[in-house]
Amino acid sequence: MLRSTAILSVVSTVVGVTLTGTIYCDNQFSFYFNGQLVATDPVAFTPHQAVQVSFEWDGVSDKVYAIECQDYASDSGYEYIGTTSPQLGDGALIAEFSDGTVTTADWKLFVVTHGPTDASIAAGCSSTNLDACAIDDYGTPTNWFSSDFDDSAWTAATTYTAAQAGWGTTPTWSGTCCTMTSPLDRSLLGCNVNTAGVQITVTESECQDPQQLLGSSSASFLWGSDMDRDNKILFRHTVATISNTVPSTTIPTTSTGGTPVVITSTDDDDDEPTPLGLGLIITFVILIVILSLFNLYSYCKSDESNKDDHSSTTDYDMRESQRSNSRSHYV
């Protein structure tokens, strides 16, 4: 009896997935995904524009979003210090991504700079007495954006409404991003220039109207507990990935009967199978059918060969019997 054993090693082929998103930070941000820098907002102050981003995910790893958001502030904590009316700015971050990730209270944050401090305010710091003002700088943790960074000690982000955070000064695009203004004296600087008036490169995808793109989003505005005095903040959010891989399986097959084929999976998820999972199931079925047909073919060939051998033996015995009878007749 012909017996064969087929070992199917099923390895899920991982294909990179392109994710996209829209980020708006008042005033400027740097965005990291799984430890890699994806985008830096080219506009340091105004207009208040959203930036569209695109990046790759390996399809397997947890997704770690990390954003540094900076609300412009001088060493005193104030902006427009070159005018007679300095004021405290208010920072905010809102973002959404194509995988469904949005900014919510589940995001964690670490305040890097805060000011003016309570102590300096108690000592006379005000918009008319900037010399008495001071800020706290807690430093930026090393590799805070990496996938394996421990953010367990960070605090939860505070959420704000659009009415509280505001959408700021709407950008315009006509081949360049307009109009940049000075954080020192409110003067108009022109288009595609930095706060020093030096020409910079800004693309159309980096000069989007945040309210138009995010106004109807389920995302929340995030900031620290003090919208006016928290100036630079680090944000992190991790999205755990549920694996859809199928384990290697050994399938014994035989030409007659044999052990039933059993395919097991360690995935306890009751959700609908993903396209990758369906593809693997179809591949299993096709391979099992091919192996079954191969074994059936081998069995049939073996059976046919046995019949041929039996037929040849029978014919030979009949001829020998006839010869023996013929000799007996003549004797």
C-alpha positions, 0 to 999 in steps of 0.5 A, spaced: 500 500 500 502 506 497 503 511 503 505 518 503 506 524 508 505 531 506 508 536 510 505 543 509 509 549 512 504 555 512 508 562 513 504 568 512 507 573 507 507 579 510 506 585 505 507 592 508 501 597 508 501 604 507 497 608 512 496 616 511 493 621 516 492 628 517 495 632 523 494 639 526 498 642 531 498 649 534 504 651 532 509 646 530 510 638 530 514 632 529 511 626 527 514 619 529 511 612 527 514 606 530 521 609 532 522 613 525 521 620 523 515 621 518 514 628 518 516 635 521 511 641 520 515 646 516 511 652 519 513 654 526 508 659 527 502 661 523 498 660 518 495 654 522 495 649 517 494 641 517 499 636 514 497 630 510 502 624 512 504 618 509 508 612 512 509 604 511 507 599 517 509 592 516 502 589 518 505 585 524 508 590 529 504 594 534 503 601 531 506 606 536 504 613 534 509 619 537 508 626 536 512 632 539 507 638 539 510 645 540 506 651 542 510 657 540 513 661 546 519 665 548 523 664 554 518 668 558 512 663 556 509 669 552 508 670 545 508 677 541 513 680 546 515 685 541 509 689 542 505 692 547 501 687 548 504 680 549 500 674 551 500 667 552 498 662 547 494 656 547 497 649 544 493 644 541 493 637 537 488 633 533 490 628 528 486 622 525 489 616 521 487 611 515 487 605 520 482 608 524 487 611 530 485 618 532 487 623 538 483 621 544 484 621 552 487 614 551 493 618 548 499 619 553 503 625 554 509 628 557 510 636 558 517 638 556 516 646 558 511 649 562 511 657 564 510 662 566 511 658 573 507 659 579 513 661 582 515 667 577 507 669 577 507 670 584 514 674 584 511 679 579 511 675 572 506 678 567 505 681 560 508 688 563 513 685 567 516 679 562 523 680 566 520 676 572 517 670 568 521 664 568 519 657 565 520 650 567 524 645 562 523 638 564 528 635 558 526 631 553 527 623 555 532 619 550 528 615 545 521 617 547 519 616 540 521 609 540 517 603 540 520 600 546 520 606 550 516 605 557 511 611 557 507 608 563 509 614 568 506 619 563 499 622 564 493 621 560 492 627 555 486 632 556 481 633 551 478 640 549 473 642 544 474 645 537 471 651 541 476 651 546 482 650 542 480 653 535 482 652 528 487 659 528 489 662 522 486 659 516 492 658 510 491 659 503 495 655 497 496 658 491 502 655 489 505 657 496 503 657 503 500 663 505 501 668 509 506 667 515 507 672 520 512 673 526 511 671 533 514 677 536 511 683 533 505 680 528 508 683 522 506 679 515 512 675 513 510 673 506 509 666 503 513 660 504 518 663 509 520 661 516 519 666 522 526 669 520 523 671 513 528 666 510 525 662 504 523 655 506 519 649 502 512 648 503 508 643 499 500 643 498 499 637 502 503 641 508 498 647 507 491 644 508 485 647 512 485 643 518 478 645 519 476 642 512 479 636 513 478 635 521 472 639 522 467 633 522 472 628 525 471 623 531 478 625 533 479 630 540 483 636 541 489 634 546 493 638 550 496 638 557 492 640 563 494 647 562 492 650 555 496 656 556 502 655 560 504 648 557 508 649 551 512 643 549 508 636 549 510 629 547 504 625 545 504 617 545 499 612 543 500 605 542 495 600 538 496 593 539 496 588 533 492 582 533 496 577 529 492 573 523 498 568 522 496 561 521 501 556 524 505 550 521 501 544 520 502 537 518 497 533 514 498 526 513 495 523 507 494 515 505 492 512 499 487 508 502 483 511 508 489 514 513 488 519 518 483 525 517 486 531 516 485 536 521 487 544 521 488 547 527 489 555 529 491 558 535 487 564 533 481 565 538 478 571 535 471 570 533 471 576 528 470 575 521 476 572 517 481 577 514 483 577 507 489 574 509 486 569 513 481 567 507 487 567 502 491 562 507 484 558 507 483 557 500 491 555 499 490 550 504 484 547 500 487 547 494 493 544 497 489 538 500 485 537 493 492 537 489 495 532 494 489 528 495 488 527 487 496 525 487 495 520 492 489 517 488 493 517 482 498 514 485 494 508 488 490 507 481 497 506 478 499 501 483 492 498 483 493 497 475 500 495 475 498 489 480 492 487 476 497 487 470 502 482 474 496 478 476 493 477 469 500 476 466 501 470 471 494 467 470 496 467 462 502 464 463 499 458 468 494 457 463 499 456 457 503 451 462 497 447 463 495 446 456 502 444 454 502 439 460 495 436 457 498 436 450 504 431 453 499 427 457 495 426 451 501 423 446 504 419 452 
